[in-house]
Amino acid sequence: MKKVEMLYWIAANKLLTFLGVALFAFFVATIALAVENNDNAAALQSCKDRLYAATTTPTTVPPAETTQAPAPATTLTPEATTTTTEEPTTTNENTAAGRKRRSAEGKSWRQMG
């Protein structure tokens, strides 16, 4: 097909030519939006991870102090002694959010909707 014949064909089929160019433009735009969406999803996940790490710091319960009762009065009475028991228990203030976050880790962002 010569160049002149091709130009005549394009002029005769303007609608088909327009639709072909529009299809190509939509194809390129779809790819660009998909890449942008993937970047946004990665940035959102990064922000969620940092927020989760910032809000789930464990708090340490202070040790409880107990006092022994003095022994009954005899010839010698020992002094009352104070003992400190350390309980290294930690509580998580965000347990519900932590469970929700841990259960959502296996799912993709589309399924979390």
C-alpha positions in Angstrom: 0.0 0.0 0.0 1.4 3.3 -1.0 1.6 6.3 1.3 -1.1 8.2 -0.7 -3.5 5.3 -0.6 -3.0 5.0 3.2 -3.8 8.7 3.6 -7.0 8.2 1.5 -8.0 5.2 3.7 -7.5 7.2 6.9 -9.5 10.1 5.5 -12.3 7.7 4.4 -12.4 6.0 7.8 -12.1 8.9 10.2 -14.2 7.3 12.9 -12.2 4.1 12.9 -8.9 6.1 13.1 -10.2 8.2 15.9 -11.3 5.1 17.9 -7.9 3.5 17.3 -6.0 6.6 18.6 -8.4 6.8 21.6 -7.9 3.2 22.4 -4.2 3.6 22.5 -4.5 6.7 24.7 -6.7 4.9 27.2 -4.3 1.9 27.2 -1.3 4.2 28.1 -3.4 6.0 30.7 -4.5 2.7 32.3 -0.9 1.6 32.7 0.1 4.9 34.1 -2.7 4.9 36.7 -1.9 1.3 37.7 1.7 2.2 38.4 0.6 5.3 40.4 -1.9 3.2 42.3 0.7 0.6 43.2 3.0 3.4 44.5 0.2 4.9 46.5 -0.6 1.5 48.0 3.0 1.0 49.0 3.2 4.4 50.6 -0.1 3.8 52.5 1.2 0.5 53.8 4.4 2.2 55.0 2.4 4.8 56.8 0.2 2.2 58.4 3.2 0.2 59.6 4.8 3.3 61.1 1.6 4.3 62.8 1.1 0.7 64.2 4.6 0.7 65.5 4.1 4.2 67.1 0.8 3.3 68.8 1.6 -0.2 70.1 4.5 0.5 72.5 4.2 -1.9 75.4 3.8 -0.3 78.8 5.5 -1.9 81.9 3.4 -2.3 85.1 5.3 -0.9 88.1 6.2 -3.5 90.7 3.8 -4.0 93.5 4.9 -3.4 97.1 3.7 -5.8 99.8 4.1 -5.5 103.6 4.3 -8.4 106.0 2.2 -8.3 109.1 4.2 -8.2 112.3 4.4 -11.5 114.3 2.4 -11.9 117.5 3.9 -10.3 120.5 6.4 -12.6 122.2 9.6 -11.9 124.0 11.2 -10.6 120.8 9.2 -9.0 118.1 10.8 -8.8 114.7 10.5 -5.6 112.8 8.1 -5.3 109.9 9.8 -5.9 106.6 8.9 -4.5 103.3 9.5 -6.7 100.2 9.2 -5.7 96.6 8.1 -8.2 94.1 8.9 -7.5 90.5 6.3 -8.5 88.0 7.7 -8.0 84.5 4.3 -8.1 82.9 3.6 -5.9 79.9 0.2 -4.9 78.7 -0.7 -3.7 75.2 -3.0 -0.7 75.2 -4.0 -1.4 71.6 -4.9 -5.1 71.8 -8.0 -4.9 69.6 -6.1 -2.9 67.0 -3.2 -5.3 67.3 -5.4 -8.3 66.6 -7.0 -6.5 63.7 -3.7 -5.6 62.2 -2.2 -9.1 62.7 -5.3 -10.7 61.1 -5.0 -8.3 58.2 -1.4 -9.0 57.5 -2.2 -12.0 55.4 -4.6 -10.2 53.2 -3.9 -7.9 50.3 -5.0 -4.2 50.5 -7.9 -4.9 48.1 -9.4 -7.5 50.4 -9.2 -5.3 53.5 -11.7 -2.8 51.9 
